[in-house]
Amino acid sequence: MAAFSIDVEGSVAHLKLTRPEAANALAVNFWRDFGPAVQNLDQAGEIRAMVISGESRDFCAGMPGRRLTG
């Protein structure tokens, strides 16, 4: 499952985080796909703004962390 979807209307892109089961946390697949997606929008030269929202009631739980031992 994709971490986000992007819809474009006129000069506005809407990026919607699509992992409601994980409170829309930004996992590895988000970061793998985010850069190329934004770069593609930029290269097209038509987008003036991007709205970012989260599917369901949570916007974004942030990034999953790693427990450090020391």
Secondary structure, 3 states (H helix, E strand, C coil): CCCEEEEEECCEEEEEECCHHHCCCCCHHHHHHHHHHHHHHHHHCCCCEEEEEECCCCCCCCCCCCCCCC
